[in-house]
Amino acid sequence: VLIWTRTRINYIYLFDLDPRRVRKPRHIFAAATDESIWYFLNLLLYYKVKMGRFPGWVPPGLYPLLLVIFTLYKLVHPWSLKRVLWRSVGRCLAAPFSPVTFYDSYVADVLTSMVKIFQDLVWTACYFLSSQFVQDSGESWQRMPAYQSVAIPIVCIFPVWIRFQQCLRRFYDTRQRWPHLANGGKYALSQMVSLFGALYPLYNITLERRDGDHLDTYVLFWVGVFVASALYSFCWDVLVDWNLGRPQFGFLGPPEKLMYSRRWCYYVAIAGDLFLRFSWLLTLVPPVASKSGNGASFMAFFIPAYLAPALMAAEVVRRTVWSLFRLENEHQRNTSGFRRVHFVPLLFEGEKKEAHEAGSGYTGWRVLIEVCLVFTVVMAILVATALNQVRNPGGDGDDDEDDD
């Protein structure tokens, strides 16, 4: 939002938002800081309880529960600001029975980047609905077919399915095959990647009954669809969503249409999008388990735990960069025909200065003070834990020896 404002890209007009109910960048940063502080504090307390470094009378599962309650509260509060978003989400879920606006298509595109988050939400729901919430029992529900073969594959496919349905609705409303059917084909390929990943264990069951060439053919075809989908999405991002990649303009767009002053940013974004599109497709493949012919279970496809946060962070970066250039292109052109007129007014400097002068200093100092206070509290807890460990070195080991 800060970059859009500084480059005078009128995101308020493009998204058809009420200017009186749009948060300024500093307010968004303050809200994100508060939520991050709450998250890390809960994470620290949960870790300390699990390691036995904190009073044990507090159940460890209480901290994740408080975090979930706080997150649900922030998703709807204040309702006057969140109402537009949730109405758009409702129209996305109603696709293709609801007309599609540019803001709806943008929200649906963001939802396709949240597949891993939706998987974690399903896991969280099962965690609290099972006995594991109140006691450290085995995660048996993770091995249930309803979770592995139904819930997770649906979560992987559903966001892409919503965007696919929106493309069909746009074709129905405009009767234009280009770009709506071509864009729908991009999401159809992405759905095929997820379906091949979900069906892979069914082929793997017959690994010891059939010749290995059958499985190799399946895997090769799956890899081919994976590569084709990634390249298709990359070309669509650069050529259509960003209107770049024109050889006559140095593989960028017309100079008068470029609103960002630094040209190297465009080249970095194009190169990064090629790599990050492949990492995004990995999040669409459901992590499912399979069994070989001798009954041994193993993961047919699984992203290591240490790699999952990196993929999620990479997708946040990719979607952010995509948003910057997508709105730049939509500001200059009516790419998908959402508007009847091509002209988009710029953000006015006078309005930005008045908003900045209205409350620039207080909010910045408030955020800085909050960050310093929380940092001090966290450091105090860490120092206290370290001192306790120094005073009682090997305390756990002595207890184990006494037990022996």
Salt bridges, closest charged atoms under 4 A:
ASP18 OD2 - ARG20 NH2 3.14
ASP18 OD2 - ARG21 NE 3.97
ASP104 OD2 - ARG91 NE 2.89
ASP109 OD1 - ARG163 NE 3.07
ASP120 OD1 - LYS116 NZ 3.02
ASP136 OD2 - LYS50 NZ 3.15
ASP173 OD1 - ARG169 NE 3.00
ASP237 OD2 - ARG277 NE 2.75
ASP237 OD2 - ARG318 NH1 3.75
ASP241 OD1 - ARG326 NE 3.77
ASP273 OD1 - ARG318 NH1 3.84
GLU315 OE2 - ARG318 NH2 2.81
GLU330 OE1 - ARG326 NH1 3.03
GLU330 OE2 - ARG339 NH1 3.17
GLU349 OE2 - LYS352 NZ 2.86
GLU370 OE2 - ARG366 NH2 3.15
ASP396 OD2 - ARG53 NH2 3.64
